[in-house]
């Protein structure tokens, strides 16, 4: 009775993670094989054969057939549950269950259902408390958030894209308040998650460029020490501003404002890499 082997290929190996996903797939398989009923804890036992003069041979034969069928279904159910376990879990649980599918099923539920519930609560807490910070590339922080989202998805907790889009905006640093308010306005409701990531990355590049321009435009202070001959007192030190020459202002402005096609392609490639970090397949 090895029918349903092709369906079994769709059930991934269970190694202690994503218990809920594994249970759902196993239920579907065992129901399709018409053996899931043997896992019912309230399953009625097959009656004993009637005794005495009123014993009917036909009734006794039917009961015997039911016992044989029940035993075959239990064996098949146990077989597929065992085959879906990793070698480690098989050694820990299957070999100690005395070939009883109900005992094996219940033991796995006791050991992994509550653990998964606690692990999911921890992941949800990490997602809710995650905040982006200044001074760290958005690329790296987006990757950290994506890891949490993917772990939630692996545990059968899928975050809708619309929810994730708003969550991503609210997790931006406090210094991004103006940008955050702009992205939360109705004007940008049409933005996809991909387009939002592009906006964030472009804003980060603009902020970096603005910071560099501010640093380069800051005047430099140069020490000017003058000592009078014969004066043994403390030297007098003055600070004077040394301005940078601005003869090439037009050339510098042109260089900052005009980008080559190669540079623009490089920027687009970086944006695509960033968006790929948040690859949520619904």
PyMOL commands that set and color helices and strands:
alter all, ss='L'
color gray80, all
select helices_A, chain A and resi 5-8+19-32+36-39+57-83+87-92+94-96+101-129+138-154+161-170+174-184+186-188+193-217+249-257+261-277
alter helices_A, ss='H'
color red, helices_A
select strands_A, chain A and resi 220-226+236-242
alter strands_A, ss='S'
color yellow, strands_A
deselect
rebuild
show_as cartoon
